[in-house]
């Protein structure tokens, strides 16, 4: 049984009476604290030319100051932008398998639709499977027109898998819409309303908001429609683990289920972002919401309108952030850039000579702050574009020129021939002193492959455990040197220690994916 939204009325507020004298005393105190004349706020006795507090001229000045400094509401902005916002309703015909679990969700756990109903869906939450086969599931979200001919933006997870899309405009009219295109990686979708013209539309902002700027969120929370909330921009560039292109604007304007896909406006009435997610342990607004920046929306929507899909540039590397420990082990002054964990075979980067352990520091002369920034920068470029990468290769700076490929729709993860943690009764291995690791040659452990040394045991109190090492991981390189035995590992560590390194960098394969891990070196 699903819960229905609970509504309650607010109790009336009654203020106790005060004597006229006490009110005047309070007013006088407030005026003195504010540094303004009493007459300017109309407290106390009527003013005259003989008033000892202010002269008529000063009273006029104070009145003008009050008019200028009076808090300004958002009514004028809302009146202008609210008609461009729409409520989006979808219908999905369930295709249920024969099973006895009547309470199971019809959507795959973690899928866009499961997240939609769990976070921003209908007031009933995730629909169960009660009611028999072939039941139509409905969901609700928000969106907004971006052109007078009926093109509108919403979230991908709002319309993903929908058999029917309907929108309701601010004046209560309902229209059928069709999905023009979607982009799962940025969670954006473009729809087109049929049967109407000359719709009021919103403008996507040309600039970036600043932290502290006012923001208005307009949408369809809990299916109520036409709701406006206000707040400020709380932070920029948020990564919420949604994907490699995360660059969310964090706002504190209350956003709830059903607001997804709706716009966030600045005080000029331009859209600075599309509301896409909330952080909420309770399921309701706690003042932390995330919007997709307008610049991203512009780029994605333009491609969706032209061809119904999005093409992104691709260099074919698996990358990771440069942490302070990794920076120390590589001799970098700052923990910046993107560390190449592994170039993909036959990808543009591999063909251009980029190797594991290289650090990409700039693209076309623009510095790369971190791995996410590199992913966003390359992803925003068109396939086939020529780019110049600044790369730190084995301690030396070099420039690499390459042509971008096209990001595949699906990337197959590289996997070992067997399970990495299947040690098949192999030898216990050899301890690596002061790191909390026991390793054995990979070719002696069933399923570990032929290269590197496999971790056969991890001391839970050791440095390796703190850095996420686990049994079955395969160490391929230590301090830039290929290792195939415990002796190779010890030699590389001793060499790093003799070079006065505080950390040693290891390239590790875990679950078919490569990454670099910096381990602190114990002294002595």
VOGU-3710 file (C-alpha; in Angstrom, 3 decimals, decimal comma):
1> xxxxxxxxxx> 0,000/0,000/0,000  1,476/3,340/-0,985  1,371/6,430/1,180  -0,561/9,489/0,128  0,878/12,953/0,733  -0,102/14,302/4,121  -1,339/17,869/4,264  -2,001/19,833/7,419  -3,145/23,382/8,048  -1,029/25,869/9,956
11> xxxxxxxxxx> -2,406/27,092/13,289  -3,481/30,707/13,405  -1,066/33,170/14,957  -2,377/35,587/17,550  -0,280/38,415/18,922  -0,987/39,722/22,467  -2,105/43,322/22,743  0,332/45,953/23,873  -0,333/49,412/25,209  0,074/52,329/22,836
21> xxxxxxxxxx> 2,902/53,594/25,022  4,814/50,333/24,812  4,366/50,267/21,043  5,695/53,781/20,748  8,649/52,984/22,991  9,441/49,931/20,882  9,151/52,009/17,706  11,437/54,676/19,084  14,037/52,091/20,070  13,844/50,473/16,625
31> xxxxxxxxxx> 14,277/53,829/14,930  17,308/54,711/17,011  18,921/51,332/16,353  18,285/51,686/12,635  19,769/55,192/12,650  16,644/56,694/11,050  14,224/59,382/12,228  11,014/58,225/13,912  8,897/60,214/11,499  10,292/58,311/8,532
41> xxxxxxxxxx> 8,483/55,160/9,628  5,331/56,811/10,921  5,862/55,777/14,526  5,068/58,123/17,421  3,149/61,383/17,154  2,665/63,137/13,813  5,686/65,169/12,734  5,656/68,912/12,184  8,120/71,661/11,439  8,705/72,006/15,163
51> xxxxxxxxxx> 9,424/68,293/15,678  12,678/67,977/17,629  13,593/64,705/15,883  13,557/65,673/12,190  12,916/68,600/9,927  10,394/68,343/7,067  13,264/68,138/4,580  14,921/65,318/6,522  11,593/63,530/6,839  11,220/63,660/3,041
61> xxxxxxxxxx> 14,743/62,245/2,581  14,026/59,432/5,033  10,806/58,615/3,205  12,701/58,350/-0,101  15,349/56,138/1,532  12,626/53,888/2,848  11,159/53,529/-0,642  14,529/52,631/-2,135  15,665/50,197/0,591  12,333/48,438/1,032
71> xxxxxxxxxx> 12,737/44,674/0,362  11,665/43,869/-3,167  9,546/40,787/-3,813  9,646/38,468/-6,804  6,082/38,980/-8,016  7,031/40,913/-11,162  9,591/38,284/-12,190  7,225/35,401/-11,443  4,421/37,022/-13,422  6,737/37,213/-16,423
81> xxxxxxxxxx> 8,349/33,741/-16,321  5,744/31,446/-14,770  3,670/31,025/-17,983  6,664/29,360/-19,664  6,732/26,509/-17,106  4,743/23,329/-17,774  3,713/20,231/-15,891  4,749/16,995/-17,598  2,725/13,821/-17,189  3,724/10,442/-18,612
91> xxxxxxxxxx> 2,032/7,092/-19,096  3,948/3,821/-19,247  2,343/0,496/-20,064  3,790/-2,027/-17,663  5,016/-5,280/-19,110  5,014/-7,573/-16,099  6,605/-10,982/-15,922  4,846/-13,913/-14,315  5,929/-14,011/-10,705  4,399/-14,087/-7,283
101> xxxxxxxxxx> 6,067/-10,939/-5,929  3,121/-8,540/-6,082  4,970/-5,806/-4,198  8,093/-5,665/-6,381  8,905/-2,560/-8,386  8,389/-2,960/-12,161  11,662/-1,110/-12,840  15,213/-2,381/-12,624  16,925/-1,116/-9,429  19,062/1,908/-10,266
111> xxxxxxxxxx> 17,445/2,448/-13,669  16,395/5,979/-14,698  12,705/5,180/-14,238  13,263/3,630/-10,812  15,142/6,772/-9,753  12,439/8,956/-11,273  9,591/7,409/-9,273  11,720/7,187/-6,147  12,943/10,790/-6,207  10,713/12,893/-8,448
121> xxxxxxxxxx> 7,810/10,733/-9,484  4,147/10,572/-8,671  2,940/11,336/-5,136  2,539/7,616/-4,576  6,262/6,948/-5,032  7,510/3,847/-6,813  4,493/1,947/-8,116  4,227/-1,674/-7,103  2,998/-4,530/-9,195  -0,439/-4,866/-7,641
131> xxxxxxxxxx> -3,372/-4,554/-9,966  -2,596/-7,207/-12,547  -0,768/-7,312/-15,840  -0,894/-4,463/-18,327  -1,544/-1,695/-15,790  -0,675/1,828/-16,934  1,776/3,620/-14,653  1,731/7,417/-14,529  4,392/9,843/-13,401  4,728/13,578/-13,163
141> xxxxxxxxxx> 7,520/16,094/-13,546  8,144/19,609/-14,811  9,545/21,365/-17,845  9,595/24,704/-19,650  9,217/26,065/-23,171  12,371/27,316/-24,883  10,727/28,519/-28,108  7,259/29,779/-29,134  6,699/26,806/-31,456  6,400/24,347/-28,571
151> xxxxxxxxxx> 9,874/22,957/-27,948  10,359/22,308/-24,233  13,098/21,001/-21,939  12,701/18,467/-19,166  14,774/15,674/-17,592  15,578/12,423/-19,340  14,413/10,459/-16,313  11,022/12,183/-16,492  10,157/10,936/-19,993  12,432/7,898/-20,331
161> xxxxxxxxxx> 10,414/4,898/-21,515  7,166/6,878/-21,741  4,457/5,635/-24,109  2,547/8,896/-23,850  3,578/12,399/-22,791  1,139/15,167/-21,902  1,903/18,681/-20,757  -0,296/21,139/-18,917  0,435/24,835/-19,353  0,112/27,539/-16,735
171> xxxxxxxxxx> -3,342/28,499/-18,033  -4,610/24,939/-17,507  -4,607/23,742/-21,114  -3,402/20,205/-21,842  -1,450/19,155/-24,942  0,106/15,968/-26,249  3,870/16,046/-26,674  6,406/13,844/-28,397  9,961/13,138/-27,309  12,439/14,620/-29,807
181> xxxxxxxxxx> 15,549/13,256/-28,127  17,119/12,373/-24,777  20,604/12,348/-23,293  21,082/9,992/-20,373  24,576/11,248/-19,510  23,341/14,762/-18,665  19,776/13,703/-17,800  18,220/16,097/-20,317  15,378/15,625/-22,783  13,787/17,738/-25,514
191> xxxxxxxxxx> 10,053/17,401/-26,178  7,736/19,098/-28,696  4,169/20,081/-27,899  1,687/19,319/-30,652  -1,425/21,294/-31,518  -0,408/24,760/-30,386  1,710/27,786/-31,290  2,986/31,049/-29,876  3,752/29,572/-26,471  5,378/31,786/-23,822
201> xxxxxxxxxx> 8,973/30,676/-23,492  11,984/31,183/-21,236  15,480/32,299/-22,224  18,528/30,281/-21,220  21,055/32,478/-19,434  24,215/33,483/-21,285  26,240/33,957/-18,105  27,181/31,897/-15,083  25,510/32,588/-11,732  27,536/33,547/-8,694
211> xxxxxxxxxx> 27,358/31,934/-5,297  24,860/33,980/-3,311  22,726/35,083/-6,280  18,964/34,866/-5,900  17,278/31,933/-7,634  13,628/31,006/-8,216  12,518/27,416/-8,765  9,215/26,936/-10,597  7,593/23,554/-11,127  5,094/20,867/-10,292
221> xxxxxxxxxx> 5,967/19,516/-6,817  3,844/16,548/-5,752  1,612/17,187/-8,769  0,385/20,511/-7,383  1,516/22,518/-10,415  2,598/26,149/-10,750  4,602/26,365/-7,530  7,312/28,997/-6,977  10,059/28,835/-4,351  12,999/31,152/-3,742
231> xxxxxxxxxx> 16,532/30,795/-2,441  20,121/31,422/-3,414  22,883/29,719/-5,346  24,655/27,719/-2,643  27,598/26,252/-4,575  28,920/25,589/-8,062  30,511/22,627/-9,812  28,965/19,930/-7,639  29,744/16,275/-8,379  26,949/14,054/-7,056
241> xxxxxxxxxx> 28,149/10,809/-8,610  25,623/10,896/-11,428  28,247/10,572/-14,170  31,506/11,906/-15,611  29,862/15,150/-16,732  28,540/16,211/-13,320  28,817/19,976/-12,953  25,707/20,848/-10,983  24,632/24,176/-9,529  23,572/23,687/-5,911
251> xxxxxxxxxx> 20,611/25,806/-4,800  18,669/26,058/-1,561  15,311/27,027/-3,091  12,943/24,246/-1,900  12,661/21,564/-4,591  10,558/18,439/-4,108  9,296/15,421/-6,013  7,753/16,598/-9,257  10,037/19,641/-9,597  12,401/17,540/-11,693
261> xxxxxxxxxx> 12,891/19,063/-15,137  11,688/22,487/-14,061  13,709/25,693/-14,435  15,726/27,692/-11,935  15,495/31,418/-12,786  17,738/34,329/-11,864  16,304/37,734/-11,003  16,578/38,781/-14,659  14,107/36,021/-15,512  16,644/33,886/-17,379
271> xxxxxxxxxx> 17,029/30,159/-16,782  20,335/29,387/-15,056  19,660/25,653/-14,719  17,310/22,696/-14,958  16,419/21,144/-11,604  17,431/17,492/-11,708  18,126/16,073/-8,254  17,763/16,656/-4,540  19,632/15,457/-1,504  17,047/14,226/0,953
281> xxxxxxxxxx> 17,263/11,495/3,582  13,527/11,988/4,196  12,328/12,275/0,585  11,347/15,938/0,984  13,260/19,170/0,576  16,067/19,805/3,040  17,364/22,841/1,164  19,859/21,045/-1,075  18,923/20,755/-4,742  20,989/20,423/-7,905
291> xxxxxxxxxx> 20,469/22,063/-11,296  22,064/21,338/-14,678  23,798/24,570/-15,831  22,281/26,532/-18,705  25,481/26,241/-20,765  25,173/22,444/-20,703  21,475/22,658/-21,553  22,181/24,854/-24,580  24,784/22,494/-25,996  22,760/19,320/-25,460
301> xxxxxxxxxx> 19,413/20,718/-26,607  20,928/22,066/-29,834  22,135/18,579/-30,766  18,880/16,913/-29,701  16,918/19,295/-31,906  19,195/18,725/-34,899  19,509/14,934/-34,806  17,733/13,574/-31,724  20,943/12,439/-30,004  24,208/13,812/-28,638
311> xxxxxxxxxx> 27,691/13,126/-30,045  30,693/13,739/-27,818  34,398/13,894/-28,369  36,477/11,004/-27,038  40,190/10,436/-26,505  39,930/6,896/-25,163  41,510/7,006/-21,716  40,535/5,851/-18,272  41,380/8,757/-15,972  41,411/9,524/-12,262
321> xxxxxxxxxx> 42,038/12,554/-10,042  45,519/13,604/-9,003  45,457/13,433/-5,195  48,098/15,145/-3,042  49,769/11,757/-2,438  49,834/11,015/-6,158  51,167/14,492/-6,884  53,955/13,929/-4,352  54,920/10,592/-5,846  55,051/12,122/-9,348
331> xxxxxxxxxx> 56,980/15,183/-8,229  54,151/17,586/-9,041  53,930/20,903/-7,194  50,112/20,930/-7,272  47,486/18,196/-7,200  46,009/19,199/-10,563  45,400/17,582/-13,918  44,001/14,189/-14,921  46,017/11,018/-14,349  45,779/8,439/-17,150
341> xxxxxxxxxx> 45,150/5,106/-15,484  44,959/3,250/-18,777  44,617/4,265/-22,435  42,121/2,229/-24,404  43,648/0,044/-27,093  43,428/1,635/-30,544  41,889/4,782/-29,057  43,019/8,286/-30,119  45,191/8,723/-26,998  46,969/5,372/-27,376
351> xxxxxxxxxx> 47,656/6,066/-31,060  49,121/9,459/-30,106  51,521/7,863/-27,618  49,817/8,643/-24,311  50,648/5,997/-21,692  49,512/4,894/-18,261  50,912/7,253/-15,630  50,843/10,311/-17,884  49,136/13,405/-16,488  47,083/15,558/-18,873
361> xxxxxxxxxx> 47,537/19,139/-17,662  45,959/21,272/-20,407  43,684/21,096/-23,466  44,350/23,595/-26,259  46,342/25,696/-23,814  43,613/25,809/-21,146  44,714/24,286/-17,804  42,903/21,129/-16,657  41,996/21,336/-12,983  40,977/17,729/-12,461
371> xxxxxxxxxx> 39,741/14,562/-14,168  36,103/15,715/-14,256  37,065/18,943/-15,984  38,969/16,995/-18,641  35,943/14,752/-19,248  33,618/17,757/-19,575  36,019/19,666/-21,825  36,575/16,783/-24,244  32,909/15,741/-24,117  31,835/19,230/-25,158
381> xxxxxxxxxx> 33,921/19,014/-28,351  32,789/17,509/-31,624  34,167/14,192/-32,833  36,819/14,770/-35,464  38,096/17,957/-33,858  41,873/18,404/-33,596  43,108/19,057/-30,055  46,438/19,785/-28,435  47,117/18,143/-25,055  49,822/19,151/-22,615
391> xxxxxxxxxx> 51,057/15,964/-20,951  53,508/15,237/-18,149  55,257/12,072/-19,307  57,786/10,469/-16,950  58,578/13,817/-15,391  58,889/15,671/-18,702  56,383/18,058/-20,275  55,377/17,348/-23,838  52,670/18,340/-26,304  50,498/15,697/-27,960
401> xxxxxxxxxx> 48,304/16,411/-30,991  45,400/14,108/-31,734  42,022/13,933/-33,440  39,005/13,218/-31,248  37,007/10,088/-31,818  33,308/9,713/-31,017  32,316/8,559/-27,561  30,671/5,126/-27,965  27,154/4,793/-26,611  28,306/1,869/-24,508
411> xxxxxxxxxx> 31,816/1,192/-23,341  32,721/-2,379/-22,568  34,817/-2,685/-19,428  37,977/-4,664/-19,818  37,935/-7,824/-17,761  40,446/-10,484/-16,871  40,073/-13,965/-18,314  39,142/-15,183/-14,871  38,061/-13,760/-11,561  40,731/-11,616/-10,033
421> xxxxxxxxxx> 40,001/-12,763/-6,503  40,033/-16,478/-7,344  43,348/-17,595/-5,900  42,646/-21,259/-6,596  44,648/-22,569/-3,663  47,861/-20,871/-4,778  50,809/-20,207/-2,519  50,319/-17,761/0,308  52,668/-15,207/-1,223  55,405/-12,981/0,138
431> xxxxxxxxxx> 54,979/-10,114/2,579  55,828/-6,585/1,481  57,289/-4,963/4,608  55,520/-1,973/6,192  52,801/-1,764/3,546  50,516/-4,453/4,926  50,466/-6,497/1,718  51,199/-10,088/0,799  51,737/-10,693/-2,900  52,486/-13,527/-5,291
441> xxxxxxxxxx> 53,351/-13,597/-9,008  50,134/-13,286/-10,989  51,076/-16,224/-13,232  51,105/-18,473/-10,157  47,523/-17,630/-9,157  44,633/-19,082/-11,112  42,605/-16,416/-12,910  44,982/-13,541/-12,081  46,510/-13,275/-15,550  50,158/-13,332/-16,537
451> xxxxxxxxxx> 51,302/-9,805/-15,669  52,052/-8,226/-12,328  51,719/-9,552/-8,792  48,416/-10,464/-7,199  47,492/-9,369/-3,678  46,834/-12,526/-1,691  46,394/-10,949/1,728  45,804/-7,457/3,155  46,566/-6,453/6,729  43,396/-4,598/7,851
461> xxxxxxxxxx> 45,558/-2,302/9,983  48,126/-1,562/7,280  48,585/1,353/4,894  47,379/-0,689/1,907  44,015/-1,375/3,537  43,581/2,352/4,192  44,059/2,984/0,453  41,439/0,427/-0,581  43,585/-2,584/-1,508  41,816/-5,938/-1,335
471> xxxxxxxxxx> 42,588/-9,547/-2,065  42,631/-10,288/-5,785  43,925/-6,864/-6,850  46,795/-7,094/-9,331  49,719/-4,679/-8,991  51,133/-3,984/-12,458  53,633/-1,212/-11,783  55,390/0,313/-8,788  57,033/3,734/-9,154  56,779/3,428/-12,946
481> xxxxxxxxxx> 58,496/0,029/-13,044  56,802/-3,174/-14,206  56,706/-5,767/-11,430  56,266/-9,529/-11,698  57,468/-10,676/-8,269  57,599/-9,608/-4,647  61,286/-8,845/-5,165  60,434/-6,400/-7,946  57,995/-4,660/-5,609  60,572/-4,380/-2,818
491> xxxxxxxxxx> 63,260/-3,068/-5,178  60,959/-0,402/-6,581  59,905/0,680/-3,099  63,515/0,884/-1,892  64,441/2,957/-4,952  61,613/5,377/-4,227  62,699/5,596/-0,593  66,310/6,291/-1,624  64,986/9,132/-3,811  63,452/10,632/-0,627
501> xxxxxxxxxx> 59,900/10,002/-1,844  57,175/10,176/0,791  54,842/8,010/-1,272  55,136/5,345/-3,946  52,741/5,166/-6,882  51,310/1,792/-7,869  49,203/0,933/-10,903  46,588/-1,569/-9,804  44,000/-3,563/-11,725  40,836/-4,272/-9,776
511> xxxxxxxxxx> 37,646/-5,692/-11,223  38,932/-5,249/-14,760  39,659/-1,532/-14,270  43,067/0,069/-13,762  43,818/2,835/-11,298  46,787/4,439/-9,586  47,169/4,287/-5,821  49,741/6,256/-3,820  50,966/4,430/-0,713  52,881/6,288/2,020
521> xxxx> 56,395/5,011/2,631  57,383/4,242/6,191  60,751/5,670/7,164  63,620/3,460/8,296
//
